Amino acid sequence: MRWLRFGALVVVAGALALFGAACGGAGSNASSEITADDFDPANFDDPTRIDNTWFPLAPGTKHVYEGTALEDDERIAHRVEFVVTDLTKVVGGIRSRVIWERDYVEDELVEAELALFAQDNDGNVWHLGQYPEEYEQGEIVAAPAWFHGLEGAKAGIAMKVEPHLGTAAYSQGFAPPPINWVDHAEVHEMGIENCTPVDCFQDVLVTREFEPDKPDASQLKYYAPGVGNIRVGWFGDKDENKEVLELVELVELDSDGLAEARAGAMELEASAYTVSKDVYGKTPPAGALEG
């Protein structure tokens, strides 16, 4: 997910216990050379258990980021709340984990999103689509939804099980115009230390996200093992937003918090069925039951 695309973690004692180490399977796609063309619906036996080392998505975790971005040559406050719900949704025959994300600029909600992820048998995490609602003064102004298998859209790689320097850039998903989702990513750096208000993290992976026709405007995403995304930066002379975000809070929601997140995501889904009848309207409802 590209924040400000407008293109997406206080550690409590038990939080890291939620995240398992990735375990690459014996399947044919365990290699870091996997590409989006290797997407195989038959290679997802337990897709909502997402324990990839770099991008774990355990239900009930909430990641909060704060930072700034440029707007009219001024720095404005930006906050992102990223919640892994206990909801799942079937897209393209694959049951995916539902993420509920909200973006705030100067404390005003400017975007809410449902994003779908699934992990294959080898430990690679796939992005199967998203429904964003963009707001101005509380009114919906755009909802550029895309989901694998609908209107020519295709799943992409959110995180490989074994990312390595020097490997080719990979598609993070594809949707043709008018959505025109063409984001790619590549490994930019590995093995660094990076500190946020939450903690100082070792062995951090940095990826560069970009659109192929705009290589000089990129986002940098920093991933700590067993935690996930801890920082967002920018790279390239033509990056206009120059967005910076850092992890300021990572918590494990209690049952009430998880229920609240579930309700928020379901409220957004109800809106999606009304606003995006041609895309979201063709998907089955999300639900809290696995299997």
N, C-alpha and C positions, 0 to 999 in steps of 0.2 A: 504494500500500500504506500502510496506517495502522499505524505502529509503536505498540505499546502500545494496540492496539485491544482490544488484547489482549483494535486494529482487526483505500518499501520505499517529495575522496574522498581519508610522505615522497614528493612527486612525483619520480619517476625521470626521467632526461633524455628517455627515449623514450616516456614514457607518453602525453603529449598528442598525440604523432604518431599514436596509435591512433585518435584521434577526428577524423573529417572534419567539415567544416562542413555544415550542413543545406542541402539544395537543393530548394526547393519545385518540384514538377513543374508541368506544364501542365494537369493534370487539373482536374476541376470542384471538388475539395475542398481546393484550396490555400489558400483563404481562412481567416483565423483564426476565422470564424464557424461553422466546422464543429461539428456536434453528434454525439452518439452515434447518432442516427438515420441519420447519413450513412455508417455502417459498410457497406462494399461489398466482399465477398470477391473481386470481379473487379478490385479496385484494388490488388492486392498482387502485383506481379511479382517482387520480390526482398525478401520481408518480413523475412528475418533479418539483412539488412544495416541496422543501426540506427545512423545517423549524424546524427540530429537534434541541432542545436546545443546544446539544453538538456538532453537526455537520451540521450547516446550510450551504446551498449551494445556495446562491442567485446569479443569473446571473449578471456578471459585477464586481464581487469582485476578487481582486488579492491579494494573500498571498505570501509574500516573506520571506524566511528563510535563515539565514546564520550561519555557524559554521565550524566544522572541523571533520575529520575522520582519523583514522590511516591507513597508507599505507607504508609497509616496515619499520615499527617502527617510521615513521615520521608523524607529523600532517600536513594534507593538507587542504586547504580551500575548502569549499563545500557551494554551493548556490542552493536553490530550488525555482522556481517560479511556483505557483499553481494558475491557473486561472479558474474560473467558467464561462464557455461560455454560450451564449444563444442558443447553438445547442442542439438538442436532437437526440436520435438514438434508434430505436426499436430493442430489443434483447429478445428472448424468449417470444415474444408477449407483452412486457412491454416497454413503451417509457421511456427512461432514460436520465438523465442529463449528458452532455459531459464535462469532465474536461480536460484541456490541461496543462500538466506539463512538465517543463524542468529542468534537473539537470546539474549543472556545477561543475567541479572540476578544481581548479586553473584557473577559467575563460574559461575553455574549455567545450563545450557541450558534455556530455558523454551519455546522455539519454533524449529522448523526449517520451511522453506517452499520450495516450488518455485513460481515465478511465471513466467507466459508473456507475452511482449511481441512485437509485430510492427510494422513500419513500412510505411505505405502508400506509393503511388507519389508522393504529394505531400509526404512527409516527416513526416506526423503519426504519432506512436507510439501504438499501441493496447494496452490491457491485456485479454488474452483469458481470464484466469482464474488460479487459484492453488490449491495444496494445502498448507495449513498443518497441522503437527502441534504441538499444545500439550502441554506436559509438566508434571507435578508429581512431584518426587522420582524422575525418570527414567521415569515411566510416562505413556503417552499418555492424556490426559483429554478431548481434543476434536480433531476434524479437519474443520473446516467448509469443505470443498472446493466450488469452483464453477468451471465452464468454459463458455465461450460455446457455445450450442446444446444444452446439457444441462440438463434439469429447469427450463426457463424462464429460464436465465441468459443474459445478453447482454454483449458486449464493451463497453468504455468507453474514453475517451481518457486516456492516460497523460500525453501532452504534445503540444500543438499545434506545428506548424511555425513559426507566427508568433503567439505569444501577445501580447495587447495589453490594457492597462488599459481598464476600462469595458465589456468584453464580458461576456456572460452566463456564469453558472456552467455547467459541463458535467459529465455523468455520467462517472465513472471505472469504470463497470461496474455490472451489476445482477444480483442473485440474490434470488429471492423467499424468504419464510420456508420452512424454519427458519433458513436461512443469513442472510437479510436484509442482503445487501451493497447499500448504497445510497449509497456515497461519491460526493461531488461535489467539484469544485475550481473556483477562480476566480483570476484574476490579482490579487494583492494589492498588489504594488509592483514597480517596475522601475528599472534603472539605478543601483543602489546599490553601495557597496563593502562587502565582508564578509570578515573574516579568520578563519582557523582555524589550528591548528598546522601545517597543510600549507603555506599561503601566504595572501596577501591577494589577493582576487579582485575584479575590476572588472565593471561592467555586469551585476550579479547580478539574476536574476529571483526574485521571491518569490510563491509560490502559497499560497492558503488552502484546506485540505481540511477537509470537514465533512460531517455527515449533515444532510439538509434539516430534519429535525424536531429537530435539536440545533444551531442556528446559533450559540449562545453557547459552544460547546466545539469548538475548531478546532485543527488543526495547521498550522504554517507550514513550508513547504519552500523552501529557498534553493538556486537552481540557477546555477552559473557556466557561462558559454559554453565549450563544448569540453571540459567536465569532468563536469557533471551535479550531482547533489545534494551540497551541501557542508555543510548545516546543517539541523537540525530545531528548531523552537520551538513555542510554544503561543500561543493567542489566544482570549480570551473568558472572562468571569467564571465560567462553569460548567465549565471544563475541570478535571477532577479530577486527572489525572496530572501536568499541567504539565511534560511531558517536554521535555528539552533534549538535543540531540546535536550533535556537531560532527565534521567530517571530521578524522581523526587520521592516516590512512594511505591512500595511493593507490599501488598497485603493479601492475606488469605481471608476471603469473605466468610462470615458465619452464615448460618442457615437463613437468617432474615435478610442479610445482604445479598445472598445468592438469589433468594426469591424476588427481591427488589430488582436485581439485574435481569432476571428472567422476564419479569413483568414489563420492564422498559424495552427489552428486545422484542417482546411479543406486541407491544403497542406500536413499535416501529414497523413490524411486519404487517400489522393490520393496515397501516397507512400505505405500505408498499403495494398491497393487493389492490388498493384503490388508485394509487398514482401511477403504478407501472403494470398495467393490465397486460400489455403485450409481452413483457419479459417476466417480471416477478409473478404475474398472474398465472404463468404456465408452470410454476413450481409447486410441489406439495407443501403443506404447512410444516413448520418447524415443530418439534416436540421434545419433551424431556426424557423420553424413553430411548434406551440404547437398543441396538440389534437391527 
